[in-house]
Amino acid sequence: MLGDDPLIGADCRITASTLGRFVEIGDGVVMDHSEMGDYSYCMRLCDIANARIGKFANIASMARIGATDHPLDRASLHHFMYRAASYWPDAEDEAAFFERRRARRVTIGHDTWIGHGALIRPEVTIGTGAVVGAGSVVTRDVAPYSIVAGNPARAIRDRQPPEIAERLIALGWWDWSHDALRLALEDFRQMPVAAFLKKYE
């Protein structure tokens, strides 16, 4: 059963990252300089870098979040320039390059769904409640409670009407205590969204 300590699968590499309560990390995940909020999970073989992930995020297998890029304005694209210590004993890695890369953070809101194989570019924000379709390449911000898909990802439709989305964000159920979530479990399962809001606002 999930609890205060994250459940981390086999063959993961997690560095300089923080994980919340009730978090699950699938097999083979690579995570670097990232934060994952309570109740969020990612399935196998995800690659997550320089990201701030909210609570209750649902990340399908093989998603790539904060995909790193290469310098286009130099004489070469190759990482020998900034990973020089791997090639020459008297050379140092280019610390400033990695600092710039880490500063280009992805932000993923609460109660989001990132589909299988989706790629989210650096400095993109995925709004709370949004859905990113499988295989999508997200190069621009995604509005809260919207559904996007494609390459490049484009808006398909709203997940919830704007007025409902605003009320859900104001309610902020993702900040409820574990006990409060348990008490409301059957309402989450059975009530239409409007009725749920009417009861809990």
N, C-alpha and C positions, 0 to 999 in steps of 0.2 A: 504494500500500500504506500502511496506517496505521502510525504510529510515535509518536515522542515528541511531535511537534507535532500538535494536533488538526486534523481535517479539517472545515472549516467551509463550509457551502453558501452559495449566493447569497442576497443580501438579508437577512442576519441582523443583529440588533442585540444585541450582548452587552456588558453593562456591569457593572463591579464584580464580576466572576465569575472563578473559577478552573476550569480544565479539566485533567484528568489525561492520562496517556499512552493512546494507541490510542482516543481519543475521536472520535466522529463526530457532527456537528451538521447536521441537514438544512436544506434551503432555507427561508428565511422565519422562522426561529426567533427569538423574542425571549427573552432571558435576562437577569435582573437580580438582583444580590446573591445569587448562588448558587454552589455548588460541585458539580462532577460528577467522580466518581472514575474511575480507570483502566478502560478497555474499555467504558465506558458509551456509549450513543448515544441520540439522539432524532431522530425522523423529521421531516418537513416541518411547518411551521406550528405548532409547539409554543410555548406561552407558559409560561415558568418564572420564578417570582419567589420570592426569600427561601427557597431550598431547599438542603438538604444531601443530595446523591444519592450513594449508595455506588458500589461497583465492579460492573461487569457488569450494570448496569441496562439494560433494554430498554424504550424509551418510544416508543409508536406515534405516528403523526401526529395532530396537532390536540389533543393532551393539554394540559390546563391545570393546572399544578401551583403551588400557593400563590396561588390566585385571590384577587385583592385585593377588598376590600369597602368599603362606604361607611358613614359614621357614622350610626347609627340614632337616636342620642340628641340630635341637634341640630335646629335649626329647618329645615334643608335637608339633603338628601342630596348635593347637587351638589358637584363638586370645585372650584368657584370659591373655596370656603372655604380649602382647603389648597393650591391651585395659584393663589393670588391674583396672583402676579407675571405670569401670562399674561393678566390682565384689566385691571390697573391699574399704571401706571408707578411709583407711590409705595408699592405693597404688596409684601410679601415672602411667599414660600411658607411654610407652617406646618411648620417643621422637626420639631417634636415629633411631629406626626401621622405623618410618614414614618419616624421612628425607631421608633415603636410598631409600625407596619406591618412593618418589617424584622425586628423582634424576634419576630414570630409565625411562626416557621420551620416548614417541612415537612421531615420526615426520611424518606428512602427508603433502605431497606437494600440489601444486596448481592444480586445475582442475582434481581432483581425484573422483572416484566413489567407495564407500565402500558398498557392497551388503548387503541385508537383513540378519541379524543374523550372520554376520561375526565377528570373534574374532581376535583382533590384540594384540599380546603379548608386554610386556614392552621392550623398547630399540630397537624396530623395526622402520625402515624408509620406508615409502611408497613414492616412487618417484613421482614427478610431472607427471600428465597425466595418472597415472596408474589406473587400475581397479582391484578390489578384488571381486571375485564371491560370491554369496550368500552362507552362511553357511561355509565359509572357515575359517580355523584356520591358521593365519599367524605367523610363528615363525622366519622367516628370512626376511631380507630387500627385497623390491620389486623394480626392476629397473624402471626408468621413462618410461612412455608410454608402459608398458607391461600389460598383463592380466594374473592374477593368480587365481587359484581355487583349492579347495580340502582341505583335512585334512591329513597331513599338506599341506598348499598351495604350488602349483608348477606352474611354468610358462606354460601357454597354448599357447600364441602367442603374437606378438607385436600388440599394439593398432595402432601404426603408425610405418612405417619403420624408422630405426635409423636416417637416414639423415633428414627426415621430423621432427622427434622428436627433434633433435638438433636445427633445425631452429625455431621450435615453442618455445623452451626454450629460445633461443636467442632473439626472438621477445618479449617475456614476456607480452603478451596482458593483462594478469591479473593485471598488474600494470597501465593500462590505466585509465584515468579519467572516471567518470560516463558518462559525455557528449560524450567522444570519443567512449565509448562502444555503446551508443545510435546511433551515426552516422554510426557505422559499423554493426549495428544489422542485416540488410538485407544481408550483405555479410557473416556474421556468419551463417545465416540461409541457404543461397543458394549456396555459392561458394564452389567448391572442395578445399580441404586443400592447394594443391599446388598453385592454383590460388589466394587463400587468402594470402598466404605467399608472392607471387610475388607482390601483390598489396601493402602490408603493410610493407615489409622489408625495 
